[in-house]
Amino acid sequence: MEILEKETVNSYSCSLPEYSYFRSLNFYSKMKQRRYILILIFTGFIIDGSFAQELRTQFGDVYYDVNMHRGQYNGTLGSPYLNEVFVPCKINEIPETQLARFNAYNGTVEVKISKTKVVLLGDAVTYIIRLNDGSGKTYYTGNYYDSKGELKNSFFELIHESDAFDLYLKENIKYNKAVKAEGYKDAEPPSFKKADGSYFITDLWEKTPRLVLLPKRTSAFMELFPGQAKALKKFSREQKLKLDNAEDLVQIINHALLLN
């Protein structure tokens, strides 16, 4: 079972709002695995021939590469971003409106802090990002363990919030390598394609500060509710509910809690 674990970290004067599962959870990696090599503040290093560094900003420690604001995926079909254009948003309790975009391929959030400077939000701080583009979407960032037990960091959209449980969506974009021409098959350039999203919920079982990945297979999903599996399967079948639909998932889980 893939889980996501969150713990509290204070980010300067940015206090988290008094709601949501994430308000008291710490994102500091106990396994000390970070997506990027951390260095002393304002100390530069070289990545692929370009100057890059970690900066301390109002967002906490962020990653900065001088070429990040330029096109990084030239010659690749599709996009790794949910939104290619930076959208206005509020981050934590910082009063100023920010511009951000979400890279669903590597699970990072980029913030444009000037015309030529884009920073990558770090993974040691809880970020709550509320979009001001009319969508009403709210995202949270945090660490999670994948199916191989590796610690990773990503962002999650809040889909449903209640006293009983919260439901989150992790959107996924896959990268396909270039394919050489062979026989009657034409060559294909590298490309990004949207994949099925993954749903997570708060830990209803052990009450730990973790998010639990909801299985997509019916049999595996029902194992989460062994005492109610038969009745829950009947309810889902009668109501024609699907495990890949957020509204249906809320109905199924609420029914499982009623049966408990």
N, C-alpha and C positions, 0 to 999 in steps of 0.2 A: 504494500500500500504506500503510495507516495504521499508525503505530508509536507506541510509548510509550517515553519515555526517562527513566531514573532515575539520579541521582547522589547521593553521600553528603552529608548535612548533619547536624551534631551538634545535638541539642536539649537544651541544658543538660547535666544529668548522666544523661540517658536514653540509654543505649547500646543499640544494636540487637543482637538475639540473633545468635549465630554460625551462622546457617543462612539459607537462601533466597537467591534471586537478588538480593534487594533489600538485602542487608546492606552493600554498599559503593557505593551509588549516590546521586547528588545530585539533589534535586528543585528546586533553584533554577532559575528560568526564565531561560534565556539570552536569550530574546527579550523579557524584561522585560514579559511580559503577565501580569497578575494579574486574577483574577475580581473583586476588590474594590479600591477605591482605598485604597492604603496611606498611612498618615499617621504622625506622630510618636506614640510610645507615650503612651497615656492622653489624647490630644487628641481631642475629640469633633467630629463633623460631622453634618450633617442628611441623612437619606434618607427621602423620602416623608413629610416632616413629623415624623419621629421621631428621637430622639437615638440615635446609633450611634457606636461607637468601636472601635479596635483595642487589645486588651489584651495585656500580657505575662503569661503564666501558666506553670505547670509544663509545659504542652503546647507552649510557645513562643508566638509571636505568634498570637493568635486574633481573630476578628471577633465583635463583640458589638452587638446591637440590643436595646433595652429591650423591644420587642414580639415578639421571636423566640419566647419561650415560649408565646405565645398562638396561637390558630388563624390561620394565614396564608392558608388557602385556603377560607374560608367560602363556601358556595354552589356549590362545585365538587364534582362527583361523583368518587368514587374518592379515591385518595391518592397523593402523590408519593413516599411513604416505603415502604421495604421492610418496616419495622416501625413502625407508628404509635406504639406505646408504647416508651419508652426501655428498653433492655435492659442488664443488667450486663455489664461487659467489663473487660479489662485493656488499657491503652494503652502501647505501648513497654515500658519497664522500670519505669514508675511503680508502686509497690507497692499503692496504694489502688485498690479497685474503682471504676470509673466507670460512668456511665449514658449510653448513646449510642443514636442512631438514624440511619438512612441515607436520605438523600434521593436517590433514583435519577433523579429528573427533572433536577436540576442537578448531580448528582455530588458532593454535600457530606456531611460527617459532622457532626452536631450532638451536643454533649456538655452534659448538664445538670449544672451545678456547684452549683446551689442550687435551692430551690423556685421561685424566680422568675427565675433567670438561666440562659440557654442560650447557649453560645458555638459558633462555627463554626470547626472546625480549619482552620488556614492551609494554603497550598499550597507553602510553602518548606521544609517538614520532612517526612521520611519517617515515616509513622505505621503501626505494626503493631497491629492491633486484634483481640484474641482474645475472642470472645464466651463468657460464662459462663452461658448460658441453656440448656445441655444440647445445643446443636446441634453444638458442636465446630468452628464456622466461624472462619476467620481471614481478615481483610481487610488489604489494603495500600493506601495512597494514593499517588498520583503523577501526574505530568504526561504527557500524550500528545498526539500530533498527529492531528487528525481527517482525514477524506477531503479536506477543503479546505485542509489544511496549517495550520490554526489550532491554536494551543497551548491545551490545556484541562487541567483537573485533575479527577480522579475517584477512586473507590475500586474495588478489584478483589478478588474472593474467590479465595483459593488453592484450586485444585481438585485438582491433582496436583503432587507434588514428587519429583524424582529427580535422580541425578547427570547424566543426559543432558539433561533439560529440565524446566521447570515450566510448568504450564498454569493460566491464570487466567480467571475469568468476570467480565465487566462486565455487570451487570444494567441494563436500560433501562426507563424509564417515559416515555411520551409524553403531551403535553398537547394536548387537542383544544379548539379555540375553540367558543364558543356558536354555535348555528345558529338563525337566525330562521325562524319559521313561513312556509311558502311553499306555496301551493296546498293539496294534501291532506296535506302533510308537516308534522308538529307541530314546534314549536320544541324545541331540545335545549340543555340547560345546558352550560357548560364542564365538561370531565371529564379525569381522568387514567386512562390505561389501560396495563397492562403490555405491553411489546413484547418481541420476541425478544432474548435476550442475545447478547453478542459474546464470542468466545474469543480470548485472546492467549497466545502462548508466548514463551519466551526466544529470543533471536536465535541460531539454529543455523547460520547461514550466514556472517556476517561477524564473529561473536563480539563484537558491540558491546553496550554497556549499554542495550539497547532491547528492548521487547516488540513482537512482530510480530502484527498482527491476522490471524487465520485467515479466509480468504474462505469464504463460505457456498455459493458455486457450485462444483460439482465441478471444472469446467475451470480455474477460477482457483486453486483449492486445489492441484491437481496441478502447476500451474506453479511451485509452491514446491519441488517435487522433480522437476525435468525429467528427470533420468537414471533415475528409478524410476517415472515416471508410469504407464507401461503396466502394469507388474507391480503397482503399488500400486492402480490402478483395478480390476484383476482380483481382488486380495485383498479389497478393500472390497466388491465385488459378491458374491463367494463367501461372505463372512462376514456379509453384509447389514448393513454398518456405515454409520452416518449421521454427517454432518458437524455436526449440531446436537445430538449426544449426547456428553457429556464422556468417558464410558468408551470409547465407540467411537473418539473422537479420539485418546485415549492409545494404543489398539491400532494405529491407522493410523500414527501418528507413530513409534511403536516399530518397526513393521514397515519403515517407510521408512528408519530408521536402520540396521536390519539389512541392508537391501539395498544401502546405500551402501558 
